[in-house]
Amino acid sequence: MSGEPPLRRLVQVSLQAFNRIHLPGPSVLPVAGAVVGLYSGLAAGIFSNLIGVVSGISFSIARIGNPRHAGSHPLANVWDALARTNWHLEHAITGAPLALGALLLARVIEPGGPRDEVKRRLRLLALLVLGALALYYPLVALTALNRALGHAHSLTETLPHLPWWLFLVAPPLGGLVVGRLLRDYPDIHGHGVPEVVRAVKSNQELSGERGLLKLIASAITIGSGGSAGREGPIVYGGAAFAGTVGHTLGFSRRELAILLACGAGAGISASFNAPIAGAVFAMEIILREFELKVFSPIILASVAGTLVSRGTMGAAPMINRLGYQLVSGGEVIFYAGLGLICGLIAYAFVRLLHHTEDFFGGRVEGKLSAWLGRRPLPQRAALGGLCAGVLAFLSPTVWGSGHDYINLAAIGQLSFIFLVTACGVKLVATAITLGSGGSGGTFFPSAVMGAMAGGAFGTLVHYFFPHGTGPSGAYAMVGMGGAMAALTRGPLTGMMMLYELSGNHAIILPLMVTCTIASALCHYLSERKAPKVQTDAELLATTPVRALMREMEPVPADMHLRPLMDQVLTTESGVLPVLDGDGKLYGIVQVDQFREIWRDEALHPALVASDVARKVPLLTPDTDLAQALHLMDLEDVDALPVQGPPGSQTHGLLTRALVRRFLSARHANQHARGEHIVAPTEATN
């Protein structure tokens, strides 16, 4: 050994160290969160480009036959746009070697036992990073192409020059297409964020394919002039992809919930170019907790999503950096009043949104509502688009998300009448667009409402107290944060969002006052007026296991491996209860337990059910479902055996799938009766 070359000894020692590597879930979770953040940023870029394409098509219709809008052919600018694009080659220089190194490491690690899982996770994460790089640079080129073709419009400059008839054609046509796309998918009609919150709380799966459909439908709604926001679909899409990655990596339920929050937070970070606010959103709204172990994956996801979106959507801040500050201590009283106004606006918006959903769904008394309820979804969504187009005549902020007008309010360039009208009309148009069947989020529209209301309130306050108050633009910015905080009942999210977007430390005190009061008021009004509906947690705590358990005869302890495998594989759940040598219920045997031994046929005659069975806690028929799910989480299993009555040879099995179907059936019944399955705000409690 002493005569071996030093390099060879180093290689051998390194290989031995590699083969001792074990990657449990928590250590992989931060890396998986960063990878999810990459794809959330890509989704945000794709979504933004889709909106640009749909918007470009809509505006191109207006130019047909109108020579005044004819100019130089936009293709002449393509090469110049590509040359001026920042390609961020450092992403490839950093990401490609890391991914290739992980692939090499996966090949070096010897197979067998737990190392197989290590190799699989390394290989998958590395391939996902390479896939993200392969998508990133074509997307950057597509973004440059969209700008060259004139699809990156400034609505404040474009809308005044559009013909009147386009407002009556584009939104209804977009609603018709979206209604047709979503006609057979009622479970993705929501706004995005509540569905993710419910998936985290109920361990429900989000489909990646439906997440993509949500992005397409929302891009059509926003690009064609419907009043909706961008963040909801991005949150849903990012969480859906995160769930797919988590299931593939074999994460536990707890780790999956954290990964879903990573995708949602990265979506917010990418949409607003605000990584801190995205991370706070994931912890405050999605997970509802601030534990140290969730920090690293969520923060890495938000950073990765922001870096990618800056290449595909631009690095410019959403709000122009303005140096507003608190003029005097007494001005806090006015910001408290602004918080009350924002809370009332958010509450009115939520109530109107749900009422509009009921009205178009035929669940409101009256002939018109009943007639609308009998119409197919495409017709209802088209009618909602027509209403939004008509309302756009009153205020251009109705078109799309309307966030282009926030900067005008922030610098005080909008009149008092415009601000008041825009706030009210945007509220009504968004409720009609989404309530009739359109697709999109509510974050961006609520930001516009808050900015308009804040600007109008600031105009009045500054008029009567010119020396002791700041300009109307300061109130517009704070009102934006207050409305978002009230809508989500997330004061920290509203504070950090505006603090990060404005880049102004002096505005934090007014933000804290306004966001806290707005959130508390909306929460109080919603809980006071909302009918008492049994939550999923309450239902699970009051439902006994016997209501859902499947009765089945356990397999004996001496059943040989081959017939045991055949029997387990033919069951619906892939799990069977097992007896011990005394004929008493012992535990379970699952398909996953055969992963290490099924190839070794020499073991088949030697092993019996008791050798591979896993001892787990036993449930009784009177155990409530909440306690049963808690035990499943502690054991990290998807099923638990149920002890039958004394002297009975028939026992039972409870699986997560049965509980999930139970909750889904309840939600479907509530939806059919017109009940809202989430709390009357953008996010559930």
C-alpha positions in Angstrom: 0.0 0.0 0.0 2.9 2.3 0.8 4.3 1.8 -2.7 1.1 2.9 -4.5 1.2 6.3 -6.2 -0.3 9.1 -4.1 -2.8 9.9 -6.8 -4.1 6.4 -6.9 -4.5 6.3 -3.1 -6.3 9.6 -3.2 -8.7 8.3 -5.8 -9.4 5.1 -3.7 -10.0 7.1 -0.5 -12.3 9.4 -2.4 -14.3 6.5 -3.9 -14.7 4.9 -0.5 -16.0 8.2 0.9 -18.4 8.6 -2.0 -19.7 5.1 -1.4 -20.5 6.0 2.2 -22.6 8.9 1.2 -26.2 8.8 2.3 -28.6 11.5 1.3 -31.6 11.6 3.6 -34.6 13.8 2.6 -33.7 16.9 4.6 -30.2 17.2 3.1 -31.6 16.9 -0.5 -34.5 19.2 0.2 -32.6 22.5 -0.2 -31.2 21.3 -3.5 -34.6 20.2 -4.7 -36.0 23.6 -3.6 -33.5 25.4 -5.7 -34.3 23.2 -8.7 -38.0 23.9 -8.2 -37.2 27.6 -8.1 -35.5 27.3 -11.4 -38.6 25.9 -13.1 -40.9 28.4 -11.3 -38.8 31.2 -12.8 -39.0 29.5 -16.2 -42.8 29.2 -15.8 -43.0 32.9 -15.0 -41.0 33.7 -18.1 -43.1 31.4 -20.3 -46.3 32.8 -18.8 -45.1 36.4 -19.4 -44.3 35.6 -23.0 -47.6 33.9 -23.6 -49.4 37.0 -22.3 -47.3 39.1 -24.7 -48.1 36.9 -27.6 -51.9 36.9 -26.9 -51.8 40.7 -26.3 -49.8 41.2 -29.5 -52.4 39.2 -31.4 -55.2 41.3 -29.9 -53.5 44.6 -30.7 -52.6 43.4 -34.2 -56.3 42.9 -34.9 -56.8 46.6 -34.3 -54.1 47.5 -36.8 -55.6 45.6 -39.7 -56.7 48.1 -42.3 -55.4 51.0 -40.3 -52.4 52.6 -42.1 -51.7 55.0 -39.3 -50.2 52.1 -37.2 -48.1 50.8 -40.1 -44.4 51.4 -39.6 -41.1 49.7 -40.3 -41.3 45.9 -40.3 -40.6 44.7 -36.8 -38.4 41.8 -38.0 -35.8 44.4 -38.8 -35.3 44.9 -35.0 -34.9 41.2 -34.2 -31.2 41.0 -34.6 -30.6 44.2 -32.7 -32.8 42.9 -29.8 -30.9 39.6 -29.7 -27.6 41.5 -29.7 -28.6 43.7 -26.8 -30.0 40.9 -24.7 -28.2 39.9 -21.5 -27.8 36.2 -21.9 -26.5 35.6 -18.4 -23.9 33.0 -19.5 -22.8 32.7 -15.9 -25.8 30.5 -15.3 -24.5 27.9 -17.7 -20.9 28.3 -16.5 -22.1 27.5 -12.9 -25.0 25.1 -13.5 -23.6 22.8 -16.2 -20.4 21.7 -14.3 -22.4 21.1 -11.1 -25.0 19.0 -12.9 -22.3 17.0 -14.8 -20.4 16.5 -11.6 -23.5 15.1 -9.9 -24.0 12.7 -12.8 -20.4 11.6 -12.5 -20.8 11.1 -8.8 -23.9 9.0 -9.4 -21.9 6.7 -11.7 -19.0 6.4 -9.2 -21.2 5.4 -6.2 -21.5 1.7 -6.1 -25.0 0.3 -6.4 -26.8 -1.7 -3.8 -28.9 -0.9 -0.7 -29.6 2.7 0.2 -27.0 3.9 -2.3 -29.4 3.1 -5.1 -31.7 5.8 -3.8 -28.7 8.2 -3.6 -27.8 7.5 -7.2 -31.4 8.0 -8.4 -31.8 11.3 -6.6 -28.5 12.7 -7.8 -29.2 11.7 -11.3 -32.7 13.2 -11.3 -31.7 16.5 -9.8 -28.7 16.8 -12.2 -30.9 16.1 -15.2 -33.4 18.6 -14.0 -30.7 21.3 -13.8 -29.5 20.5 -17.3 -33.1 20.6 -18.5 -33.6 24.0 -17.0 -30.5 25.3 -18.8 -31.8 23.9 -22.0 -35.0 25.8 -21.6 -33.6 29.0 -20.2 -31.6 30.3 -23.2 -34.3 29.7 -25.9 -36.7 31.4 -23.5 -34.4 34.4 -23.2 -34.3 34.5 -27.1 -38.1 34.3 -27.2 -38.4 37.2 -24.8 -36.1 39.3 -27.0 -38.1 38.3 -30.0 -41.3 39.3 -28.4 -39.9 42.7 -27.6 -38.7 43.1 -31.2 -42.1 42.3 -32.5 -43.7 44.8 -30.3 -45.5 42.3 -27.9 -44.0 43.9 -24.8 -46.5 46.7 -24.7 -46.8 49.6 -22.3 -50.5 49.6 -21.8 -50.5 53.2 -20.6 -49.3 54.2 -24.0 -51.1 51.7 -26.2 -54.6 51.5 -24.8 -55.6 55.1 -25.6 -54.9 54.5 -29.3 -56.9 51.3 -29.7 -60.3 51.4 -31.6 -63.4 51.2 -29.4 -64.6 48.0 -31.0 -61.6 46.0 -29.8 -62.8 46.3 -26.2 -66.0 44.6 -27.2 -64.3 41.8 -29.2 -61.1 40.7 -27.6 -62.2 40.1 -24.0 -65.3 38.1 -25.0 -63.3 36.1 -27.5 -60.7 35.3 -24.9 -63.4 34.3 -22.4 -64.9 32.0 -25.0 -61.5 30.2 -25.6 -60.7 30.0 -21.9 -64.2 28.6 -21.1 -63.7 25.9 -23.8 -60.2 25.0 -22.4 -61.5 24.7 -18.8 -64.9 23.2 -19.5 -63.9 19.7 -18.4 -61.6 20.8 -15.6 -63.7 22.4 -12.9 -61.0 21.8 -10.2 -58.7 24.4 -11.7 -61.3 27.2 -12.0 -59.9 28.8 -8.8 -57.5 31.6 -8.4 -54.4 29.5 -7.8 -53.3 30.3 -4.3 -56.3 28.7 -2.3 -55.8 25.5 -4.2 -52.1 25.3 -3.2 -52.9 26.1 0.4 -55.6 23.3 0.5 -53.1 20.9 -1.2 -50.5 21.6 1.5 -53.0 21.2 4.4 -54.8 18.1 3.0 -51.8 16.3 1.4 -53.5 16.5 -2.0 -51.6 16.1 -5.3 -51.4 18.9 -7.9 -51.2 17.8 -11.5 -48.4 19.3 -13.5 -50.4 19.0 -16.7 -53.2 21.0 -15.2 -50.8 23.5 -13.9 -49.7 24.1 -17.5 -53.3 24.3 -18.6 -53.9 26.9 -15.9 -51.0 29.0 -17.3 -52.3 28.9 -20.8 -55.8 29.7 -19.9 -54.7 32.6 -17.6 -52.4 34.0 -20.4 -55.4 34.1 -22.7 -57.6 35.8 -20.2 -55.0 38.5 -19.3 -53.7 39.0 -22.8 -57.1 39.4 -24.4 -58.1 42.1 -21.9 -59.7 40.2 -19.0 -59.2 41.7 -15.6 -57.0 39.2 -13.7 -53.6 38.8 -12.1 -50.5 36.8 -13.0 -49.4 35.5 -9.7 -52.1 32.9 -9.0 -51.4 30.7 -12.0 -47.6 30.9 -11.4 -48.1 29.9 -7.8 -50.2 27.0 -8.9 -47.9 25.9 -11.7 -44.8 26.1 -9.5 -46.4 24.1 -6.7 -47.6 21.5 -9.2 -44.1 21.0 -10.6 -42.7 20.9 -7.1 -45.2 18.1 -6.1 -44.2 16.1 -9.1 -40.5 16.4 -8.3 -41.1 15.6 -4.6 -43.1 12.4 -5.4 -40.4 11.3 -7.9 -37.7 11.8 -5.3 -39.7 9.9 -2.7 -40.1 12.7 -0.2 -42.2 12.3 2.9 -45.5 14.2 3.3 -43.8 16.9 5.4 -41.1 17.4 2.9 -43.6 17.5 0.1 -45.5 20.3 1.8 -42.3 22.3 2.1 -41.5 21.7 -1.5 -44.9 22.9 -2.6 -44.3 26.1 -0.6 -40.9 26.4 -2.4 -42.7 26.3 -5.8 -45.3 28.8 -4.7 -42.9 31.2 -3.1 -40.6 31.1 -6.1 -43.6 31.9 -8.3 -44.3 35.0 -6.3 -40.6 36.0 -6.3 -40.4 35.6 -10.1 -43.7 37.5 -10.7 -42.8 40.5 -8.6 -39.0 40.3 -8.9 -39.1 40.2 -5.1 -37.2 37.2 -3.6 -37.7 38.2 0.1 -41.4 38.7 -0.3 -41.7 35.4 -2.1 -40.0 33.6 0.7 -42.2 35.3 3.3 -45.3 34.5 1.3 -44.4 30.8 1.2 -44.0 30.7 5.0 -46.8 33.0 6.0 -49.5 32.1 3.5 -48.7 28.6 2.3 -47.1 26.8 5.2 -48.3 29.2 8.0 -45.1 28.6 10.0 -41.6 30.0 10.4 -39.4 27.1 11.4 -35.7 27.1 10.8 -35.8 23.8 8.8 -38.0 25.4 6.1 -35.9 28.4 5.6 -33.1 27.1 3.4 -35.2 25.3 0.7 -37.7 28.2 0.5 -35.0 30.9 0.3 -33.0 29.0 -2.3 -36.1 28.5 -4.3 -37.0 32.2 -4.2 -33.4 33.2 -5.2 -33.3 30.7 -8.1 -36.7 31.8 -9.3 -35.8 35.5 -9.2 -32.5 34.9 -11.0 -34.2 33.0 -13.8 -37.1 35.5 -14.2 -34.6 38.5 -14.4 -33.3 36.9 -17.6 -36.6 36.1 -19.0 -38.8 39.0 -17.8 -36.2 41.8 -17.1 -34.6 43.0 -14.0 -36.4 46.4 -13.8 -38.3 46.8 -10.5 -42.1 46.8 -10.8 -42.3 50.1 -9.0 -40.1 53.1 -9.7 -37.8 53.8 -6.8 -39.1 56.9 -5.0 -37.8 58.6 -1.9 -41.1 59.0 0.0 -40.9 59.1 3.8 -43.0 59.7 6.9 -43.3 63.5 7.2 -44.4 63.6 10.8 -45.4 61.2 13.6 -49.0 62.4 13.4 -49.2 61.1 9.8 -49.4 57.6 11.2 -53.1 58.4 12.0 -53.8 58.9 8.3 -52.0 55.7 7.4 -54.1 53.9 10.0 -57.2 55.3 8.2 -55.8 54.0 4.9 -55.5 50.6 6.5 -59.2 50.7 7.3 -60.0 51.7 3.7 -57.8 48.9 2.3 -59.4 46.3 4.6 -62.9 47.4 3.5 -61.9 47.3 -0.2 -60.5 43.8 0.2 -63.5 42.5 2.0 -65.9 44.1 -0.6 -63.8 42.5 -3.4 -64.0 39.0 -1.8 -67.7 39.2 -1.1 -68.4 40.5 -4.7 -66.2 37.8 -6.2 -68.0 35.0 -4.4 -71.4 36.5 -5.2 -70.5 36.8 -8.8 -69.4 33.1 -8.9 -72.7 32.2 -7.4 -74.6 34.5 -9.8 -73.0 33.1 -13.0 -73.3 29.5 -11.5 -77.1 29.9 -11.2 -77.1 29.8 -7.4 -78.7 33.2 -6.8 -82.4 33.7 -6.8 -83.8 35.2 -10.0 -84.4 34.3 -13.6 -81.2 35.8 -14.9 -79.0 33.8 -12.6 -80.9 30.6 -13.3 -80.5 31.3 -17.1 -76.8 31.9 -16.7 -76.4 28.7 -14.7 -77.8 26.7 -17.6 -75.4 28.2 -20.1 -72.1 26.3 -20.8 -68.9 27.7 -19.3 -67.6 29.1 -22.6 -70.7 31.3 -23.0 -70.6 32.5 -19.4 -66.9 33.3 -19.6 -67.5 35.2 -22.9 -70.3 37.2 -21.3 -68.0 38.0 -18.4 -65.3 39.2 -20.9 -67.9 41.4 -22.6 -68.7 43.0 -19.3 -65.1 43.6 -18.6 -64.6 45.1 -22.0 -67.5 47.5 -21.4 -66.1 48.5 -18.0 -62.7 49.2 -19.7 -64.4 52.2 -21.3 -64.7 53.7 -17.8 -61.1 53.0 -16.8 -58.2 51.5 -18.8 -56.9 49.8 -15.6 -59.5 47.0 -16.3 -57.4 45.7 -19.2 -55.2 42.8 -18.1 -53.6 43.0 -14.6 -53.5 46.9 -14.8 -50.3 47.1 -12.9 -48.8 49.6 -15.5 -50.9 52.3 -13.8 -49.4 51.8 -10.4 -46.3 53.8 -11.3 -48.5 56.7 -12.5 -50.3 56.7 -9.2 -47.0 56.5 -7.3 -45.7 59.7 -8.9 -49.0 61.5 -8.5 -49.9 61.8 -12.2 -53.5 60.5 -11.9 -56.4 62.8 -11.0 -58.6 62.1 -8.0 -61.6 61.2 -10.3 -59.4 58.7 -12.2 -58.2 57.1 -9.0 -61.6 56.7 -7.5 -63.1 55.4 -10.7 -60.3 53.0 -11.4 -60.5 51.5 -7.9 -64.2 50.8 -8.1 -64.3 49.6 -11.7 -61.2 47.4 -11.3 -62.9 45.7 -8.3 -66.1 45.0 -10.3 -64.3 44.0 -13.5 -62.0 41.5 -11.7 -64.9 39.9 -9.9 -66.9 39.5 -13.1 -63.9 38.2 -15.1 -63.0 35.5 -12.6 -66.5 34.8 -11.3 -67.9 34.2 -14.8 -65.2 31.5 -15.6 -62.1 33.4 -16.5 -58.7 32.3 -15.2 -56.1 34.3 -13.3 -55.1 35.5 -9.9 -56.2 38.3 -7.6 -52.8 39.6 -6.2 -52.1 42.1 -9.1 -55.7 43.4 -9.3 -55.8 43.9 -5.5 -52.5 45.8 -5.8 -54.0 48.1 -8.4 -57.1 48.7 -6.3 -55.0 49.5 -3.2 -52.7 51.9 -5.2 -55.7 53.7 -6.7 -57.5 53.9 -3.3 -54.3 55.0 -1.6 -53.7 57.6 -4.2 -57.2 59.1 -3.9 -57.0 59.1 -0.1 -53.6 60.7 -0.2 -54.8 63.4 -2.6 -57.5 64.4 -0.1 -55.2 64.2 3.0 -52.5 66.2 1.3 -55.0 68.8 0.1 -56.3 69.5 3.7 -52.9 69.0 5.4 -50.3 70.0 2.9 -47.5 70.6 5.4 -47.9 67.6 7.7 -48.4 64.8 5.1 -46.6 63.3 2.2 -47.7 63.4 -1.4 -50.5 61.2 -2.8 -47.9 58.9 -4.4 -46.7 57.7 -0.9 -50.2 56.7 0.0 -50.6 55.0 -3.3 -47.6 52.8 -2.6 -48.6 52.0 0.9 -52.2 51.3 -0.2 -50.9 48.7 -2.6 -49.3 46.8 0.2 -52.3 47.2 2.5 -54.7 45.8 -0.1 -52.5 42.7 -0.7 -52.1 42.2 3.1 -55.8 42.4 3.6 -56.7 40.1 0.7 -54.3 37.3 1.9 -54.6 38.0 5.6 -50.8 38.1 5.4 -49.5 41.4 6.9 -45.8 40.4 6.6 -46.2 39.5 2.9 -47.8 42.9 2.2 -45.0 44.7 4.2 -42.1 42.9 2.6 -43.6 43.1 -0.9 -43.8 46.8 -0.9 -40.6 47.3 1.1 -38.7 45.3 -1.4 -40.4 46.7 -4.5 -40.0 50.3 -3.4 -36.4 49.9 -2.0 -37.3 52.6 0.5 -36.5 52.0 4.2 -38.4 55.1 5.3 -41.7 53.7 4.1 -41.6 50.7 6.4 -43.4 52.4 9.4 -46.4 53.4 7.3 -46.5 50.0 5.7 -46.5 48.2 9.1 -49.4 50.3 10.3 -51.5 50.1 7.2 -50.9 46.4 6.4 -51.6 45.3 10.0 -54.8 47.2 10.3 -56.1 46.2 6.8 -55.4 42.5 7.4 -57.0 42.5 10.8 -60.1 44.3 9.6 -60.7 42.1 6.6 -60.1 39.0 8.8 -62.7 40.3 11.3 -65.3 41.1 8.7 -64.9 37.9 6.8 -65.1 35.7 10.0 -68.1 37.7 11.3 -70.1 37.5 8.1 -69.0 34.1 6.8 -71.3 31.2 7.6 -69.9 28.6 9.9 -68.7 25.8 7.6 -67.0 22.7 9.0 -63.4 22.7 8.0 -61.5 19.7 6.7 -59.6 19.5 10.0 -62.9 19.5 12.0 -64.4 16.9 9.7 -61.4 14.6 10.1 -61.5 15.0 13.9 -65.1 14.0 14.1 -65.1 11.1 11.6 -64.2 7.6 12.9 -62.0 5.2 11.0 -64.8 2.7 10.6 -66.5 5.1 8.2 -63.8 4.7 5.6 -61.8 1.6 6.4 -61.7 -1.4 4.0 -62.4 -4.7 5.6 -59.9 -7.4 4.6 -58.4 -10.6 5.9 -54.7 -10.2 6.9 -52.1 -12.4 5.4 -50.6 -15.1 7.7 -47.1 -14.7 9.1 -45.9 -17.8 7.3 -47.0 -16.9 3.7 -44.0 -17.2 1.4 -42.6 -14.3 -0.5 -43.8 -15.1 -4.0 -47.5 -15.5 -3.3 -47.2 -12.5 -0.9 -45.8 -10.3 -3.7 -48.5 -11.5 -6.1 -51.3 -10.7 -3.5 -49.9 -7.3 -2.6 -49.4 -6.3 -6.3 -53.1 -7.1 -7.0 -54.5 -4.9 -4.3 -55.6 -1.4 -5.1 -53.5 0.3 -2.4 -50.4 -1.9 -2.6 -50.6 -2.6 1.1 -51.8 -5.6 3.2 -52.2 -6.1 6.9 -50.0 -9.0 8.3 -50.5 -11.3 11.3 -47.7 -12.3 13.7 -46.8 -15.9 14.6 -49.6 -15.9 17.3 -52.3 -14.9 14.8 -52.5 -11.4 16.1 -52.5 -8.3 13.9 -48.9 -7.1 13.7 -48.3 -4.6 10.9 -48.3 -4.1 7.2 -46.4 -5.1 4.1 -46.1 -2.7 1.2 -44.9 -2.8 -2.4 -41.9 -0.6 -1.6 -40.5 -3.2 0.8 -39.9 -5.6 -2.2 -37.7 -3.1 -3.9 -34.4 -4.5 -2.5 -35.2 -8.2 -2.6 -37.5 -9.0 -5.6 -34.5 -9.4 -8.0 -32.8 -12.0 -5.8 -34.9 -15.1 -6.5 -32.7 -17.2 -4.1 -34.4 -15.4 -1.2 -37.9 -16.1 -2.3 -38.2 -19.6 -0.8 -36.5 -18.5 2.4 -38.5 -15.4 3.3 -42.1 -15.2 4.6 -44.5 -12.4 5.4 -43.3 -11.9 9.0 -39.7 -11.4 7.7 -40.7 -8.4 5.5 -43.6 -7.0 7.5 -43.2 -3.6 9.1 -44.6 -3.2 12.6 -46.7 -0.1 12.8 -49.3 1.3 15.3 -52.7 -0.3 15.1 -55.9 1.7 14.7 -59.3 0.9 16.2 -62.6 1.5 14.4 -63.3 4.4 16.8 -60.0 6.2 16.2 -60.7 9.6 14.4 -59.3 10.2 11.0 -57.2 13.2 12.2 -55.4 10.9 14.7 -55.0 8.2 12.0 -53.3 10.7 9.6 -51.1 11.9 12.4 -49.9 8.4 13.1 -49.3 7.9 9.3 -47.1 11.0 9.3 -45.1 9.9 12.3 -44.5 6.5 10.7 -44.1 7.9 7.1 -46.5 5.4 5.7 -49.6 5.6 3.5 -51.7 3.0 5.3 -52.3 1.6 8.8 -54.1 -1.6 9.8 -57.3 -1.5 11.8 -57.9 -3.9 14.7 -61.2 -5.7 14.4 -63.5 -6.6 17.2 -62.3 -9.2 19.8 -62.5 -12.7 18.4 -63.0 -11.5 14.8 -60.7 -12.8 12.1 -61.5 -9.9 9.8 -59.6 -6.7 10.3 -59.3 -3.6 8.1 -57.0 -1.1 6.4 -57.1 2.7 6.2 -55.2 4.4 3.5 -54.4 8.0 2.7 -56.1 7.5 -0.7 -59.4 6.7 1.0 -59.2 9.9 3.2 -58.3 11.9 0.1 -61.3 10.6 -1.8 -63.5 11.3 1.2 -62.4 15.0 1.3 -62.6 15.4 -2.5 -66.2 14.0 -2.5 -67.1 16.5 0.2 -65.6 19.4 -1.8 -67.5 18.3 -4.9 -70.8 18.3 -3.0 -70.1 21.7 -1.5 -69.3 23.1 -4.9 -72.5 21.6 -6.4 -74.5 23.2 -3.6 -72.8 26.5 -4.2 -70.7 26.5 -1.0 -67.2 28.0 -1.0 -64.7 25.3 -0.1 -62.1 27.9 1.0 -62.3 30.7 3.4 -63.7 33.9 1.9 -60.3 35.4 1.2 -57.5 34.6 -1.3 -55.9 32.1 1.2 -57.5 29.9 3.8 -56.8 30.1 7.5 
